[in-house]
Amino acid sequence: MQATAWYLATMADQPFWESTLGGHFVLPRRTFWPSFFSKVVARLQWNPATIDLTEDARAWPELPAERRHSLMTLLAGFRVAEDAVSEHITPFAEVAREATLASHESLMAWVFFLQRRDEDRHALMFDRIAAEVLGLPGDTPAERREAARAHVPPAVLELFEVRLPAMAAELAAGRVGLAEGVALYHMVLEGTIFDAAHHALREYLADDALPGVREGVERVELDERWHIGFGLRCLMEAQPSRELLDDLLAHAAEAAEAWGDALPGETREHIADACHHRLVAVGLIQPHMAAEAAVRRAPAA
């Protein structure tokens, strides 16, 4: 998957070691990964308020009904989901600060703060799309979010409005650790639900009939790639149990079905194995031939 390829490629030639002694690497740089992700964030800054949606608003009613239905499902889903991830990422920073990681814990907590800024920006982008393009009713973001819920599959709502808040509460109370949190947030919600939707939106928006929506979605996807990479790094450093990884793979497979027929068939076929591929790529699990074959058949970007 693209997020994994980006993560592996960008880390390949980076100086991970603080110092050497007699030609031997002796001290890993605990600031390396927080600094790396902070630099990525700095390069990806953008303003959702400046993207022009005028042409999109004119074109929306003229799109074929089936295409509008699929786009409405996905874009309304993002409208609800981005609010949820922005709200419930808060306890992750404190949990990272108190964890035992290879990277500097306080700096990893800072990266969670940077991710929350991204999530706030994404929520604003999809609220604009909901109001100005989709024409969802409501004078406030909260009213438009409520209107969007009617277009979102129940399985997606359950993940973002039930399971995510429950996990955030468990994290805040100290009943679960960082590995459990990022397994749900970064690997299942962002790495499966969001990644699947981005694959579908690339196909639905490829003809540039909605140029502003396409630009906004592309910028969000670039942010999501580093989020997934960061979550994968956190998962590695948290040293998850095999039981947790097995649960993660099972939940990811279930989540792959959450969008229903809003996803093209080809996307549905491979997305369930994306999580497996990422865990294999960083050495957390051994490859499964069927899953790796499915990822190799993934639709091109």
N, C-alpha and C positions, 0 to 999 in steps of 0.2 A: 504494500500500500504506500501511497505517496508520503504520508507522515513518517513512516518508518524509514523509507529511503532517504528522506531529507535528514532525519536524525543521524543515521549511520554515515551519510556522506559528509555532513558538516563536522562531525566529530573526528573524522578519519585522520586529518593532519593537524590537529590541535595539540599544543604542548600541555599534556596532562600532569607532568611532574614538576614539582617545585624546585628540586635540586638533585644533583647526582654526587656520588662519592666514589672515587676510583673507577669511574665508568659505569657504576651501578645506579639504577634509579632507587632512591631511598625515601622520598617524601612526596606523596600525592598532594596536589594542590586542592585544599578543601574549598577554595574560592572559585575553582575552575567552572563548575557547572552553573552556579548562580550568576557568575559574570557572563558566561556564554549566553544564557537565556536573556539576561538583561540587555545585552547588545542586540540580540535578535529583536526584542521588543522595540528598542529605539529605532531600528530600521523600518519597522512596520507601522509607524504612527499614521493615522488618517482621521478624517473628520466626517462622520456620517451626515452632518447637516449640510455639507457642500455638494452632495451628489444630487444631480438634477433628475427628478422623477416625472417631469412634465410629459415627456413623450410616452412614458410607460402608462401614465393615467389615461391618455388618449387611446393607446393601443389595447389596453386590457379588455374592454368590452367586445372587441373585434376578434379576439382569439377563439379558436374552436372550443366548444363547451367541454369536451373531454380533457383538453389541455388545461383549461382554466380550473377544472375540478382538481387535477393532480397538483397544479401549482398552488391553488388555494390550500389544499391539505398540508403541503410542505411549508409554505410561507407562514400560514397560521400556526403551524406547529412550532416553527422557530420563534414566532411572536410570544407564545406561551413559555417555551423552554428557556429562552435566553433570559427572561425575567427570573425564572426559577434558579438557574445556575448562578446568576449574579447575586441573588439573595442568599443562597445557601453555601457559597464558597467561603464565607467568613471564618468558620472555625478551623479550616484547613491550615491557615497560617500558624495559629497557636499550637496545633498538634505537631506541625513540622518543627516548630521552635523547641518543643519538648521531646522530640524523638531523638534517637541515636542513629545518625546518618554518616555516610562517608564524606558528604559535603557539609559545609558550614551551615548549621541548622537555622540560625537567625537570618542568614542570607537566602536560604531556600524559602523561609517564611516571607521574605520580601518579594520573591518571585510570585508567590501566590497573590500578594497584593497587586502586582503588575497584571496578573491574569484577571483579577476582578475588574480592573480598569477596562480591559478588553471586553469583558462580558457586559459591562455597563454600556459601552459603545455599541455592541451588537444589539442589545435590547433597544436602543434608540433607533438603530437602522431599521429593524424589523417593525417597530412601532410606526415609523414613517411610511414604510411600505403598506402596512395594514390600513393606515388612514388615507394615504394619497393615491394608492394604486388599487388595492383590493376593495376599498370603499367600505370597510367594516364600520359599523355604527359606534358612536361614543365620543364624548367631548374630552375625555381624559385618557391617559394611557391605561389606567385600571379598567375603564369601561371597554376600551378596545380589546384588552386582553380577555375580558370575559366574553366578548363577542367572538373572539377567535376560537375559544374553546369548543364552540359548536361544530367547528370544521376539523377538529383534531381527533385522530383515532383514540379510543379509550385506553389502549395499551401504552400509547405515548404519554397521555395524561397521568396514568398510574405511575409511570417511571419518574416523571418530573414533579408531580404534585403529591405523591405519597412516599415513594421509596427514597427520593433524594432528601426531602425534609426529615424523614426518619433517620437517615444516615447522618445528616448534619447534627441532629439532636444527640445521637449516640456519640459522635466525635466530641461535641462540646461537653458532654458529661464524662468523657474519658472511658467510655465502655468499649470502644473500638479504637484501633490505631490507624496510622496513616495508610498502611497497605490496603485496609478495607475501604477507606474513603476514596483513594485514587482508583481502586479497582472499579468502583461504581461510577464515579464522576468522569474520570479521564478515559477509562478503557471501554465502559459500556455506553454511557451517555454521549460523550464526545467521540469516542473511537468507533462506535457502532451506529448509534442513532443519528448523530450529526453527520458522520462520514457518509453513511448511506444516502442521506438527504442531499448532501453536496454532490455526490455522483449523479443522482437523478436530476438535480437542478442544472448541472452542466449540460446535460442532454436537452432538457426542456428549454433552456435559454440560449442554446448555441446559435440560433439564427438572429440574435440581437433584436428581436421584436420588443424586448423590454430592456433597453440598454442600461438604464440606471439601476434596475434591480440586479442585472447581471454584474455590474461593477461592484455594487454593495456586497453581493453574495461572494464574489471572488475575493474581496478583501477580508471578509469574515473567514473564509476558508483558509487563507494564508495564516491568520491568527490561530485558527484551530489546529493547524499542523504543529505549531510549536507547543500548544497546550498538550497535545497528545504525546509529543516527544518529552515534554517536561514530566507528565504523569508517568510515562514509562520509566524515566530516570528515577523518580521517587519510588516507584514500585520496586525497581532493582535494589535500591539502597535500603528499603525497608525489609528486605529479605523475607518475602512472603512464604508461607507454608505451601506444600503441594496441595493440601486440601483447599486452601484459599484460591489457588490458581485453577483447580478443577471447577470450583464454584464459579469463578470468573468466566471461564470458557462456557459453562452451561448458561449463565445469565446472558452472555453476549449472543449465543445462538438463539435464545428466546427473543432478545431485543431486535434481532435482525428481521423478525416478522412483524414488528410493531407498526410499521407504516402501511402495511397491507398493500392494496393494489395501486397506491400512489407511486410505488417504485417500479421502474421497468423490470421485466423478468430477468434480464441479464444481471442487473444489479443485485436483485434478491438472491440469485444463485451463488454469488461469491462473497457477499458482505459478511455472512456469518463466520467465515473463516479468517477474516482480517485480524481479529484479536489473536487467534492462534498463531498467525504469521508473525505478528509483532513480538509475541513472547518467545517464539523460536529465534527470531533475528537477534535478540539480546541475550540468548542463552538461558532463559528461565525454564524452558521446557524443551523436550525433544520433538523433532518434526513428525507430523502425521501426513503420510503421502497424499491422502485424499484432500486434506485441507490445503496443502501447498500447491497441489494441482489447480484447485479452485482459484487461489489467489493469482496464479500465473495466467488464468483465463480472464482476469478482471478487466472491465472496460477501460480503454485508454482515456486519459484526461483530455 
